[in-house]
Amino acid sequence: MHILVPEDPMFMTRFLEMEEPLFHSLYYFHLTKLPEGQAEKIRRAYDSWGNIQRAMPTHLSWHTPAAFQISAARRSSKGYRLYGPDGEQLISMYPIKVSVESLSNLTECLRLLELAELELRGPLADALYEIREPDQDRELVDNYRRVLKALNLAAPPALGAELLGTTPEVTLNGPLYAEYKAFRDRFCLAVSEGDKFMLAMHQALYL
């Protein structure tokens, strides 16, 4: 199956944070302390995260403050350039091929982590407490939940087909641009819902 991933620094920052500190810490420092069933779900989820990450264009893996200067990112992107009906340059979106199994593995692991957060004690609950960084402004499991929600958004059929195997430049007609805007709004809401300031900043990247 194909999903659509925008050249969106706020999403990519959250996506990369799933690996570090969450998956990396669980895998390398806590896995041997967990029941085998829990450990196996985390292993499968970490592998699935890696599969999705490797399927993305390499230039989407940025993680620097400069990435948030979105106008500069549009001009210097190593991908194709996307334009609206009136010639305005848009945030490019990339159809990424992922397996249903990968998304399912990530979903199972999320449920496991959500249940662990509700526990007062236990090996996984203790691990999440230890990994949590007090100076961070968002919770690791909530970040995971947001990223997975965005990854599970169904790509608009016509827009997804138009962007497969793109040429250096693509201009969307009216109906395709309407699909683009609708998907953009759902994507921003999935990643930033619940924080009005963050949602406004996120939506502003696309304008």
C-alpha atoms as one frame of an Amber mdcrd trajectory, in Angstrom:
protein
   0.000   0.000   0.000   1.026   3.615  -0.494   0.821   6.437   2.023   1.481
  10.135   1.423   4.283  11.815   3.364   4.636  15.596   3.002   8.003  17.363
   3.109   6.926  18.570   6.537   9.628  19.271   9.176   7.227  19.113  12.107
   6.111  15.626  11.140   9.630  14.406  10.398  10.905  15.685  13.738   8.198
  13.720  15.530   8.792  10.664  13.347  12.523  10.650  14.115  11.815  11.087
  17.836  10.068   7.717  17.783  13.489   6.163  17.230  15.469   8.366  19.583
  14.883   8.308  22.483  11.923   5.871  22.547  12.680   2.791  20.415  16.455
   3.050  20.745  16.293   3.197  24.531  13.712   0.428  24.858  15.610  -1.856
  22.501  19.148  -1.376  23.761  18.679  -0.672  27.467  15.396  -2.242  28.626
  14.445  -5.143  26.345  16.066  -7.869  28.443  14.068  -6.755  31.504  10.695
  -7.170  29.748   8.491 -10.263  29.362   9.243 -11.966  26.038   5.826 -11.142
  24.566   6.321  -7.431  25.195   9.923  -7.541  23.998   8.905  -9.190  20.734
   6.253  -6.555  20.001   8.832  -3.824  20.557  11.348  -5.603  18.294   8.793
  -5.915  15.500   7.716  -2.284  15.881  11.305  -1.016  15.805  11.984  -3.043
  12.649   8.777  -1.700  11.090   9.724   1.885  11.945  13.060   1.290  10.230
  11.365  -0.145   7.148   9.187   2.953   6.814  12.101   5.284   7.433  14.151
   3.569   4.701  11.230   3.848   2.259  11.206   7.634   2.578  13.299   9.855
   0.285  16.585  10.483   2.093  16.204  14.244   1.961  13.126  13.960   4.229
  15.305  12.808   7.124  16.404  16.265   8.188  16.325  17.125  11.870  17.784
  20.605  12.280  16.375  23.993  13.371  16.927  25.287   9.835  14.397  22.739
   8.589  11.639  24.889  10.065  12.442  27.709   7.635   9.995  26.177   5.241
  10.300  28.734   2.454  14.006  27.934   2.212  13.236  24.223   2.364  10.883
  24.542  -0.603  13.461  26.343  -2.742  16.331  23.994  -1.903  14.466  20.681
  -1.770  16.199  17.789  -3.515  12.816  16.372  -4.483  10.381  17.505  -7.135
   8.556  20.853  -7.031   4.804  20.981  -6.571   2.612  23.898  -7.639  -1.019
  24.828  -7.179  -3.417  25.932  -9.945  -2.343  29.568  -9.564   1.371  28.783
  -9.732   2.054  28.961  -5.994   4.705  26.531  -4.763   3.337  23.925  -2.350
   4.852  21.548   0.168   5.683  18.448  -1.865   4.109  15.127  -0.899   5.682
  11.732  -1.568   3.861   8.419  -2.070   5.695   5.937   0.167   5.168   2.193
  -0.146   4.671   0.539   3.241   3.338  -2.846   4.256   0.124  -3.355   6.177
   2.200  -5.536   8.500   4.502  -2.633   9.386   1.588  -0.398  10.339  -0.011
  -3.265  12.257   3.211  -3.887  14.216   3.431  -0.215  15.142  -0.230  -0.227
  16.217   0.248  -3.279  18.456   3.268  -1.705  20.089   1.423   1.570  20.662
  -1.366  -0.271  22.486   1.270  -2.005  24.598   2.896   1.308  25.553  -0.454
   2.967  26.259  -1.377   0.175  28.676   2.029   0.413  30.345   1.510   4.144
  30.921  -1.635   3.329  32.898   0.246   0.986  35.220   1.771   2.280  38.445
   4.565  -0.298  38.359   5.941  -2.942  36.045   9.072  -3.394  33.898   7.694
  -1.535  30.866   6.052   1.211  32.925   9.347   1.705  34.773  11.250   1.795
  31.469   8.970   4.473  30.026   9.336   6.529  33.196  13.119   6.263  32.979
  13.236   7.185  29.290  10.910  10.164  29.695  12.812  13.449  29.463  11.423
  16.083  31.874  12.668  18.994  29.760  10.751  17.817  26.690   7.462  19.579
  25.959   5.654  16.442  24.802   5.242  12.864  25.929   6.952  10.083  23.973
   3.927   7.789  23.722   1.639  10.676  22.734   4.170  11.645  20.066   4.115
   8.035  18.815   0.299   8.102  18.724   0.252  11.268  16.606   2.806   9.987
  14.106   0.981   6.690  13.684  -2.322   8.476  13.170  -0.729  10.522  10.371
   0.832   7.432   8.792  -2.545   5.709   8.741  -4.315   8.490   6.836  -5.665
   7.205   3.542  -4.018   8.916   0.594  -6.494  10.595  -1.797  -6.615   8.191
  -4.765  -6.296  10.697  -7.605  -3.636  12.804  -5.868  -1.624   9.743  -4.885
  -1.692   8.449  -8.455  -0.672  11.856  -9.822   2.391  12.028  -7.554   3.676
   8.506  -8.231   6.807   8.656 -10.356   6.736  12.436 -10.520   8.642  14.587
 -12.955  10.822  17.471 -11.629   7.742  19.716 -11.521   4.036  18.969 -11.021
   1.159  21.452 -11.241  -2.138  20.412  -9.664  -5.442  21.219 -11.324  -8.487
  22.350  -9.321  -9.816  18.916  -8.238  -6.335  17.624  -7.342  -5.595  20.796
  -5.394  -8.825  20.300  -3.432  -7.644  16.768  -2.546  -4.263  18.198  -1.567
  -5.802  20.776   0.794  -8.131  18.248   2.404  -5.274  15.820   3.032  -3.024
  18.642   4.293  -5.647  19.657   6.853  -6.168  16.080   8.077  -2.416  15.519
   8.274  -1.777  18.664  10.337  -4.658  17.800  12.645  -3.334  14.276  13.202
   0.117  15.557  14.160  -0.771  18.720  16.104  -4.350  18.338  17.373  -4.938
  19.461  20.961  -2.373  22.271  20.902  -3.890  25.310  19.211  -0.602  27.188
  18.974   1.266  24.213  17.529  -1.560  23.450  15.110  -1.554  27.066  13.876
   2.231  26.932  13.381   1.947  23.639  11.585  -0.762  24.825   9.202   1.239
  27.997   8.542   4.094  25.921   7.090   1.859  25.076   4.151   0.827  28.640
   3.374
